Structure formats: C-alpha cells, structure tokens
Amino acid sequence: MTDSWATFGADLHLDLSAGRGLRAGLTEALREAARSGRLAAGTRLPSSRALAADLGIARNTVAEAYAELVAEGWLTARQGAGTRVAERARPRRPATAAPVRRPARGGPAYSLIPGTPDLGGFPRAAWLAAARRALTAAPNEAFGYATDGRGRVELRQALAGYLARARGVYADPDRIVLCAGFLHGLKLIAAVLRARRVREVAVEGYGLDFHRDELVRARLRTRPLGVDGDGARTGELTAAVGAVLLTPAHQFPTGAALTPARRAAAVDWARSTGGLILEDDYDGEFRYDRQPVGALQGLDPDRVVYLGTASKSLAPGLRMGWMVLPPGLSEEVTAAKGYTDWTSSTPDQLTLAEFIESGAYDRHVRAMRLRYRRRRDELVAAVGDRVAGVSGIAAGLHAVLDLPAGTERSVLQSAAWHDLALHGLSAFRHPRAELAPRDALVVGYGTPSDSAWSPTLAALAASLP
C-alpha cells in the first residue's frame, strides 16, 4: 500500500512501557520523542494504520494518541500532508527545562463551531449604501455625546416596527434599550435582578456556559431545568427562582421549540410569582420547514424581557443588540448601564435603522435563509447515514447529530485529527442538570465560508465512524 511503513525509511524506536496502558504509553513515548528533539520538527510520522501494524496494536489506539498530541500542540495534522512533528521554540534545553508547547500554526483548518453566521455573507454593498443615506440625513447632534442611555430613537422606532411584524413582539420604542449584544444585555439584566434581591435564576439544562457565568458573576445562582424534545420543562419552575432564561423559538443547542403548553406554564409561573422571563431570541429569523414560531414575549409583555441581536442575521462584529423591557424596567436597565457604558456607535445605530426601514434587512434575511437551507440539506445528505439521527434542523444555524452511546469523545478526537473544530453536546450541559445521557455533536453549519464549506463537510464525514 502507498503509505506502507516501509516508505518512511526510519524506525521510531518507541518504548511503550512509559505509560499506564497502550494508548497512554504510546502517547507519552511520542511526546517524549518530540520534546527531546529525537524526532525533529517537520518529521512526518507513519499513518495510524502503518504504525498500528508495526506495533501490533489497534489502529484506534494510534489515532487517539495522535489526536491527543495534535490537541496539545506536539503534532500537526493536515489532509494530504499527513501527521508531522510540530515546530518548536529553539534552542531547547534537555530534561531539566520545562517543555515549551506551541499549538499547530493557524489553528484548525476547518470549523463547525456553532454560534457564528457565514461572515462572507455580510451585505457590504447594501450596508454601505444604507450608511451613506443615514449619515447624509443625520442631524449634527447625532455625532455628539449620547444623551439617552436607551440608544438612538431612530433605531428603536425601526426595531419596534420590525419586531412587531416579524417576531410578534409588542414593542414600544420607549421600552426598547439598545446594547452591545446579548451578553451585554444579560449583564445589565443580571445587575437589575441582583439589585431587586433576586438570588437564583433558572436556566435550561443545555445552554452556553458563558451565559451562566455572567449570571454567576452577578452573584446569582443558576438552577437547571430539564430539556427534552418539547424544549425546557417549565413545569419545574418554582417560587424559589426570581427569573428564568429561555430560548423558546429554538432551544440552544438541542433545537427544540418550546410547546404552547410549556409557554403557558412559564407565563403562569411569572404571573403567580412576580418572576421575569428572559427570552433569548438568538436566531428567530431563520426557519425552513415550519411556520415562524413567534416570540414568547407576545403572551405577556409585562413579564417577559425580550433580547435580540444582529449577531446571527448580520454579523457579531457589529456589537448590536436590543432589549424590549416590561413597563418600568427600562429606567433600571438604563441606570445599570451608567454614564460610561452606553452601546454601539451612533453611526452604526443610524445605519441599522436605515437598513431596516429600507427593506434591505428583510432582503438579506431571505437570501441567507436560502443559503443556510441549502447547507442544511447538504449536511443531512452527507452524514445522515453515518449518525444515529439528525435533529433541530427545522430552523436556526446548527444541527444536532446523535451518535451511538459512548462515542462522542472518540468522534471529537477524530475531528481534531482531521483538523476540524467541533463541539459535542456534553460541552453545553449544566453541571447539575439531571438529563438522560446523550452522545451527540452540535454542528454549526453557518460558520464556514462558501469556499470552505465543501472541504469542511468532507472533514466532518471523515471524522464520523
């Protein structure tokens, strides 16, 4: 065979006795050979098949050892170039000096990390045209110091109309507060909750750890709710929590939509206890095989804080988000912003207002919806017969690929070997959540550029059993 052991012309002389088992021993032997310089930087290693045959061990054992060393930065792996010893800092001192580790140059070649849209799809020409129109019409005072902590009224008015039409939100411009993205909005709400003497917030059992961390930084405890195919189990809410953070339209990361019964249960809880519902509508514009799922806020605008952003629909680099607040809360949130923590720049706010009012925003969303649907269909076609199931694909920018029990970790190791950045479902699990075991991948198919989409999809397919 073409990558036979004989073609490498050198014996690695690996002593597998250094570890507590075959894989650990092989990993440590390769690590020491690279650390000591016995294997020079750039040396190409045998394929996992060839080395396994030479050592008389399973190929998976070699593949796992290679993947671990790639993750640590001792090795690099590129399709077509094989596995090689990574470049290291020079000169190196023997044994007594601490090892200097460097990751593979440039990071993974491919990424399916969820949470980012295709940045190449940003509508540069349309945005520039909107900016020219907005700045031409802007009053001189728009370029001065901000005087309203809620943000520019032009954008708040444009958002009020758009959210009512597209998401079913009851939005009074006076109750909209602009912020620099969802995390900024959550930080402000957390400060208000703490000031109101709230001590505990319920969160979904699967979710983003840095959202939970933001609540913890505000000295709020988080209590996980169960999550299943109907979304968060809102019937578990009790009077012990003062607020709940939900993703009703498209639960992140499982992709479930909160059912009408569970929406009603959440609203009933808020009304009976005086609690607040924090609604994260992070990708509500993108749906494919179902009717739009309206915002939960429409059921009770007095008990729901609606949070949205342009991070998925346009680009996270705009740092543009908004909160639609219950009566009386906008003053508290604005006070929490303070005098030094306002929001996005005035020109960007005016540009987004013009972008929405001109219809360019709707056109862009429709175009991206078609692009993402094509990608979703190609993803399902490429891996559907390699996984136990595909879910969460009726909307949004990511899919959940279910795996056979006990295989999530090995698939992630395989992805690392194929130079693919990928997240498993377990990475999103609350540490105290009582959830049934589930091995799965959370695949962000919006992340790659158009030019990188095909090779990224190939790397994913190659990473699966």
C-alpha positions as CSV (number, residue, x, y, z in Angstrom):
1,M,0.0,0.0,0.0
2,T,1.2,3.5,-0.7
3,D,1.6,4.6,2.9
4,S,3.3,1.4,4.0
5,W,5.6,1.5,7.0
6,A,8.5,0.8,4.6
7,T,8.1,4.0,2.8
8,F,9.2,6.1,5.8
9,G,12.7,4.6,5.9
10,A,13.2,5.1,9.7
11,D,12.3,3.2,12.8
12,L,10.7,5.4,15.6
13,H,12.1,3.2,18.4
14,L,9.1,3.8,20.7
15,D,9.2,2.4,24.2
16,L,5.5,1.8,25.3
17,S,6.4,1.0,28.8
18,A,6.3,4.7,29.9
19,G,2.5,4.9,30.3
20,R,-0.3,3.0,32.2
21,G,-1.6,1.2,29.1
22,L,-1.1,1.0,25.4
23,R,-2.6,4.4,24.4
24,A,-1.0,6.2,27.4
25,G,2.3,4.6,26.8
26,L,2.3,5.4,23.1
27,T,1.2,9.0,23.7
28,E,4.0,9.6,26.3
29,A,6.6,7.9,24.1
30,L,5.7,10.1,21.1
31,R,5.5,13.2,23.3
32,E,9.0,12.5,24.8
33,A,10.5,11.9,21.4
34,A,9.2,15.3,20.2
35,R,10.2,17.0,23.5
36,S,13.7,15.7,23.5
37,G,14.2,16.6,19.8
38,R,14.8,13.0,18.8
39,L,12.0,13.5,16.3
40,A,12.9,16.7,14.6
41,A,10.2,19.4,13.8
42,G,8.6,18.6,10.5
43,T,9.3,14.9,10.7
44,R,6.4,13.0,9.0
45,L,5.0,10.2,11.1
46,P,3.6,6.9,9.8
47,S,-0.1,6.7,9.2
48,S,-2.1,5.4,12.1
49,R,-2.7,2.2,10.1
50,A,1.0,1.6,9.4
51,L,2.2,2.4,13.0
52,A,-0.6,0.2,14.4
53,A,0.5,-2.7,12.2
54,D,4.2,-2.2,13.1
55,L,3.5,-2.1,16.9
56,G,0.8,-4.8,16.8
57,I,-1.9,-2.7,18.4
58,A,-5.3,-1.4,17.3
59,R,-5.4,1.5,14.8
60,N,-7.9,3.4,17.0
61,T,-5.2,3.4,19.8
62,V,-2.8,5.2,17.5
63,A,-5.4,7.6,16.1
64,E,-6.4,8.6,19.6
65,A,-2.7,9.2,20.6
66,Y,-2.1,11.3,17.5
67,A,-5.3,13.3,18.2
68,E,-4.3,14.0,21.8
69,L,-0.8,15.2,20.7
70,V,-2.3,17.4,18.0
71,A,-4.5,19.0,20.6
72,E,-1.5,19.6,22.9
73,G,0.5,21.1,20.0
74,W,3.2,18.5,19.7
75,L,2.0,17.3,16.3
76,T,0.1,18.8,13.4
77,A,-2.2,17.1,11.0
78,R,-3.3,18.2,7.6
79,Q,-5.2,16.2,5.0
80,G,-2.8,15.3,2.2
81,A,0.2,16.2,4.3
82,G,0.0,13.6,7.0
83,T,0.9,13.9,10.6
84,R,4.1,15.7,11.4
85,V,6.0,16.8,14.4
86,A,5.1,20.5,15.1
87,E,7.6,23.4,15.0
88,R,9.1,24.1,18.5
89,A,10.8,27.0,20.1
90,R,14.6,26.8,19.7
91,P,17.1,26.4,21.3
92,R,15.7,23.7,23.7
93,R,17.4,22.6,26.9
94,P,17.4,19.0,27.9
95,A,15.4,17.2,30.6
96,T,15.7,19.9,33.4
97,A,13.9,22.6,31.4
98,A,10.1,22.9,31.3
99,P,8.7,21.9,27.9
100,V,7.7,24.7,25.6
101,R,4.5,23.8,23.8
102,R,3.1,25.6,20.8
103,P,-0.2,24.8,19.1
104,A,-0.4,23.9,15.5
105,R,0.1,27.1,13.4
106,G,-3.1,28.9,12.5
107,G,-5.5,26.7,14.5
108,P,-7.8,24.1,12.9
109,A,-8.2,24.4,9.2
110,Y,-12.0,23.8,9.4
111,S,-14.6,24.8,11.9
112,L,-18.2,23.8,12.6
113,I,-18.4,25.6,15.9
114,P,-22.0,26.9,16.4
115,G,-22.9,30.5,17.1
116,T,-21.4,32.3,14.1
117,P,-23.0,33.1,10.7
118,D,-21.2,32.9,7.4
119,L,-19.3,36.2,7.7
120,G,-18.7,36.2,4.0
121,G,-22.4,36.8,3.5
122,F,-22.4,40.2,5.2
123,P,-24.1,42.6,2.8
124,R,-21.3,45.0,2.4
125,A,-22.6,47.0,-0.6
126,A,-26.2,47.3,0.9
127,W,-24.8,48.2,4.3
128,L,-22.5,50.9,2.8
129,A,-25.4,52.3,0.8
130,A,-27.5,52.5,4.0
131,A,-24.7,54.1,5.8
132,R,-24.4,56.8,3.2
133,R,-28.1,57.6,3.3
134,A,-28.2,57.5,7.1
135,L,-25.2,59.8,7.6
136,T,-26.4,62.2,4.9
137,A,-29.7,62.6,6.8
138,A,-28.3,62.6,10.3
139,P,-28.6,65.7,12.4
140,N,-25.4,67.3,13.7
141,E,-26.3,66.4,17.3
142,A,-26.1,62.7,16.4
143,F,-22.3,62.9,16.4
144,G,-22.1,64.4,19.9
145,Y,-22.1,62.7,23.3
146,A,-25.1,60.3,23.8
147,T,-27.8,61.8,25.9
148,D,-30.3,58.9,26.0
149,G,-29.0,55.6,27.5
150,R,-31.7,53.7,25.6
151,G,-29.9,54.4,22.3
152,R,-30.9,56.4,19.2
153,V,-34.7,56.8,18.8
154,E,-34.4,56.2,15.1
155,L,-33.2,52.6,15.6
156,R,-35.7,52.0,18.5
157,Q,-38.6,53.0,16.3
158,A,-37.3,50.9,13.4
159,L,-36.9,47.9,15.7
160,A,-40.4,48.4,17.2
161,G,-42.0,48.1,13.8
162,Y,-39.8,45.2,12.6
163,L,-40.1,43.1,15.8
164,A,-43.9,43.5,15.8
165,R,-44.2,42.4,12.2
166,A,-41.6,39.6,12.1
167,R,-41.5,38.2,15.6
168,G,-44.9,39.1,17.1
169,V,-43.3,41.3,19.8
170,Y,-45.2,44.1,21.5
171,A,-42.5,46.8,21.3
172,D,-42.9,50.4,22.4
173,P,-39.8,52.4,21.3
174,D,-39.7,53.9,24.8
175,R,-39.3,50.4,26.3
176,I,-36.5,49.4,23.9
177,V,-32.9,49.7,25.2
178,L,-30.0,49.1,22.8
179,C,-27.0,47.1,24.0
180,A,-23.7,45.7,22.6
181,G,-25.0,42.2,22.0
182,F,-26.8,39.5,24.1
183,L,-24.2,39.1,26.7
184,H,-24.1,42.8,27.4
185,G,-27.9,42.8,27.8
186,L,-27.8,39.8,30.1
187,K,-25.1,41.5,32.2
188,L,-27.4,44.5,32.6
189,I,-30.5,42.5,33.5
190,A,-28.5,40.4,35.9
191,A,-27.4,43.6,37.7
192,V,-31.0,44.7,38.0
193,L,-32.1,41.3,39.3
194,R,-29.4,41.4,41.9
195,A,-30.5,44.9,42.9
196,R,-34.1,43.6,43.3
197,R,-32.7,41.0,45.7
198,V,-33.1,38.0,43.3
199,R,-30.7,35.3,44.3
200,E,-31.4,32.4,41.9
201,V,-32.2,32.2,38.2
202,A,-33.4,29.1,36.4
203,V,-31.6,28.2,33.1
204,E,-32.0,25.4,30.6
205,G,-30.1,22.2,31.3
206,Y,-28.4,22.6,28.0
207,G,-27.0,26.0,27.2
208,L,-24.0,28.2,26.9
209,D,-21.6,28.2,29.9
210,F,-20.6,31.8,29.5
211,H,-24.2,32.9,29.8
212,R,-24.4,31.0,33.1
213,D,-21.0,32.5,34.1
214,E,-22.4,36.0,33.5
215,L,-25.2,35.3,36.0
216,V,-22.8,33.9,38.5
217,R,-20.6,37.0,38.2
218,A,-23.6,39.0,39.3
219,R,-23.7,36.7,42.4
220,L,-26.8,34.8,41.1
221,R,-27.1,31.1,41.5
222,T,-28.3,29.1,38.5
223,R,-30.8,26.2,38.7
224,P,-31.0,23.9,35.7
225,L,-34.3,22.9,34.1
226,G,-34.8,19.6,32.3
227,V,-34.8,19.8,28.4
228,D,-36.4,17.3,26.1
229,G,-38.0,17.3,22.6
230,D,-40.6,19.8,23.7
231,G,-38.0,22.3,25.0
232,A,-37.3,23.3,28.6
233,R,-39.5,21.7,31.2
234,T,-41.0,24.9,32.5
235,G,-43.3,23.0,34.8
236,E,-40.3,22.6,37.1
237,L,-40.2,26.4,37.8
238,T,-40.8,27.3,41.5
239,A,-41.1,30.4,43.5
240,A,-37.6,29.9,44.7
241,V,-36.2,31.4,41.5
242,G,-36.8,35.1,40.5
243,A,-36.2,34.7,36.8
244,V,-35.7,32.1,34.1
245,L,-33.5,32.3,30.9
246,L,-35.1,30.5,28.0
247,T,-34.5,30.1,24.2
248,P,-38.2,29.3,23.3
249,A,-38.2,29.6,19.5
250,H,-35.1,27.3,19.0
251,Q,-33.7,25.8,22.2
252,F,-29.9,26.1,22.2
253,P,-28.3,23.7,21.4
254,T,-31.0,20.9,21.1
255,G,-33.1,22.8,18.5
256,A,-36.5,22.1,20.1
257,A,-39.2,24.7,20.0
258,L,-41.0,25.3,23.3
259,T,-44.5,23.9,23.0
260,P,-47.6,26.0,23.6
261,A,-48.4,24.2,26.9
262,R,-44.9,24.9,28.2
263,R,-45.0,28.5,27.1
264,A,-48.3,28.9,29.0
265,A,-46.7,27.2,32.1
266,A,-43.8,29.7,32.0
267,V,-46.1,32.7,31.8
268,D,-48.4,31.3,34.5
269,W,-45.3,30.9,36.8
270,A,-44.2,34.5,36.1
271,R,-47.6,35.9,36.8
272,S,-48.1,34.0,40.0
273,T,-44.6,34.6,41.5
274,G,-43.7,38.0,40.1
275,G,-40.8,36.5,38.3
276,L,-39.3,37.6,35.0
277,I,-38.8,35.5,31.8
278,L,-35.6,36.4,29.9
279,E,-36.2,35.4,26.3
280,D,-33.1,34.8,24.1
281,D,-34.4,35.1,20.5
282,Y,-30.9,34.5,19.0
283,D,-31.8,33.2,15.6
284,G,-35.6,33.6,15.2
285,E,-35.4,34.9,11.6
286,F,-34.1,31.6,10.2
287,R,-36.7,28.9,9.8
288,Y,-37.0,26.3,6.9
289,D,-39.6,23.6,7.3
290,R,-42.1,25.1,9.7
291,Q,-44.2,28.2,10.2
292,P,-42.5,31.0,12.1
293,V,-42.5,30.5,15.9
294,G,-43.4,33.8,17.4
295,A,-41.7,35.4,20.4
296,L,-42.9,34.3,23.8
297,Q,-43.0,38.0,24.8
298,G,-46.2,38.3,22.8
299,L,-48.0,36.2,25.5
300,D,-47.2,38.7,28.3
301,P,-45.1,41.8,27.6
302,D,-45.3,42.8,31.2
303,R,-43.5,39.7,32.4
304,V,-41.0,38.9,29.6
305,V,-37.7,40.6,28.8
306,Y,-37.1,40.1,25.1
307,L,-33.5,40.0,23.9
308,G,-32.4,40.0,20.3
309,T,-29.3,40.8,18.3
310,A,-27.9,41.3,14.8
311,S,-25.1,38.8,15.5
312,K,-26.7,35.9,13.6
313,S,-28.7,37.8,11.0
314,L,-25.8,40.2,10.1
315,A,-22.6,39.8,12.0
316,P,-21.4,39.7,15.6
317,G,-18.8,42.3,14.9
318,L,-21.5,45.0,14.8
319,R,-22.0,44.6,18.5
320,M,-25.6,45.4,18.1
321,G,-28.3,44.1,20.4
322,W,-31.6,45.2,21.9
323,M,-33.9,44.5,24.8
324,V,-37.7,45.0,24.8
325,L,-38.5,45.6,28.5
326,P,-41.6,45.4,30.7
327,P,-43.0,48.7,32.0
328,G,-40.7,50.4,34.5
329,L,-37.7,48.2,33.8
330,S,-36.1,50.4,31.2
331,E,-35.2,53.0,33.8
332,E,-33.4,50.4,35.9
333,V,-31.6,48.9,33.0
334,T,-30.5,52.4,31.7
335,A,-29.2,53.2,35.2
336,A,-27.3,49.9,35.2
337,K,-25.5,51.0,32.0
338,G,-24.2,54.1,33.7
339,Y,-22.5,57.0,32.1
340,T,-19.5,55.2,30.7
341,D,-21.2,52.0,29.3
342,W,-23.5,53.1,26.5
343,T,-23.9,50.9,23.4
344,S,-22.8,50.7,19.7
345,S,-21.7,53.9,17.9
346,T,-24.3,56.3,16.7
347,P,-23.4,56.0,13.0
348,D,-23.9,52.2,13.3
349,Q,-27.3,52.6,15.0
350,L,-28.4,55.1,12.3
351,T,-27.2,52.7,9.6
352,L,-29.1,49.7,11.0
353,A,-32.2,51.9,11.3
354,E,-32.0,52.8,7.6
355,F,-31.1,49.2,6.7
356,I,-34.3,48.0,8.3
357,E,-36.6,50.8,7.1
358,S,-35.4,50.5,3.5
359,G,-36.3,46.8,3.4
360,A,-32.6,45.8,2.9
361,Y,-32.7,43.8,6.2
362,D,-35.6,41.7,5.0
363,R,-34.0,41.0,1.7
364,H,-30.8,40.0,3.3
365,V,-32.5,37.6,5.7
366,R,-34.4,36.0,2.9
367,A,-31.2,35.5,0.9
368,M,-29.3,34.0,3.8
369,R,-32.3,31.8,4.7
370,L,-32.0,30.1,1.3
371,R,-28.2,29.8,1.6
372,Y,-28.4,28.2,5.0
373,R,-31.2,25.8,4.0
374,R,-29.1,24.5,1.1
375,R,-26.2,23.9,3.6
376,R,-28.5,22.2,6.0
377,D,-29.8,19.9,3.2
378,E,-26.2,19.1,2.1
379,L,-25.2,18.4,5.7
380,V,-28.0,15.9,6.2
381,A,-27.2,14.2,2.8
382,A,-23.5,13.9,3.7
383,V,-23.8,12.5,7.2
384,G,-27.4,11.2,7.6
385,D,-26.4,7.5,7.2
386,R,-23.3,7.9,9.4
387,V,-25.1,9.1,12.6
388,A,-27.9,7.8,14.8
389,G,-30.2,10.7,14.0
390,V,-30.3,14.4,13.0
391,S,-32.5,16.9,14.9
392,G,-33.0,20.6,15.5
393,I,-32.9,21.3,11.8
394,A,-36.3,23.0,11.1
395,A,-34.8,26.4,12.0
396,G,-31.5,28.1,13.0
397,L,-27.9,27.7,12.0
398,H,-26.9,24.5,13.6
399,A,-27.9,20.8,13.8
400,V,-27.6,18.1,16.4
401,L,-26.1,14.8,15.1
402,D,-26.9,11.9,17.5
403,L,-24.1,9.3,17.9
404,P,-24.1,5.8,19.3
405,A,-23.8,5.7,23.0
406,G,-20.3,6.3,24.3
407,T,-18.8,7.6,21.1
408,E,-18.9,11.4,21.4
409,R,-15.4,11.7,22.8
410,S,-13.8,9.4,20.2
411,V,-15.5,11.3,17.4
412,L,-14.2,14.6,18.7
413,Q,-10.7,13.2,18.8
414,S,-11.1,12.0,15.3
415,A,-12.3,15.5,14.3
416,A,-9.2,17.0,15.9
417,W,-7.1,14.6,13.9
418,H,-8.9,15.8,10.7
419,D,-8.1,19.4,11.7
420,L,-11.8,20.1,12.4
421,A,-13.0,22.3,15.3
422,L,-16.2,20.7,16.6
423,H,-18.3,20.7,19.8
424,G,-20.0,17.8,21.5
425,L,-23.4,18.2,23.2
426,S,-21.9,17.4,26.6
427,A,-20.0,20.7,26.4
428,F,-23.3,22.6,26.8
429,R,-24.7,20.6,29.7
430,H,-25.2,22.3,33.1
431,P,-23.0,20.7,35.7
432,R,-26.0,19.9,37.9
433,A,-28.6,19.1,35.2
434,E,-30.5,15.9,35.5
435,L,-30.6,14.8,31.9
436,A,-30.7,11.5,30.2
437,P,-27.2,10.5,28.7
438,R,-26.9,11.6,25.1
439,D,-23.9,11.4,22.8
440,A,-24.2,14.0,20.0
441,L,-22.4,16.7,18.0
442,V,-23.6,20.3,17.7
443,V,-22.7,21.3,14.2
444,G,-22.8,25.0,13.3
445,Y,-23.3,24.8,9.5
446,G,-23.5,28.6,9.2
447,T,-19.8,29.1,10.3
448,P,-17.7,28.1,7.2
449,S,-17.4,30.4,4.2
450,D,-18.8,29.3,0.9
451,S,-15.3,28.3,-0.3
452,A,-14.6,26.3,2.8
453,W,-18.0,24.6,3.0
454,S,-17.2,21.5,0.9
455,P,-13.9,20.6,2.5
456,T,-15.3,21.2,5.9
457,L,-18.2,18.9,5.2
458,A,-15.7,16.3,3.9
459,A,-13.7,16.6,7.1
460,L,-16.8,16.1,9.2
461,A,-17.8,13.0,7.2
462,A,-14.3,11.6,7.6
463,S,-14.5,12.1,11.3
464,L,-17.6,10.0,11.8
465,P,-17.5,6.2,12.3
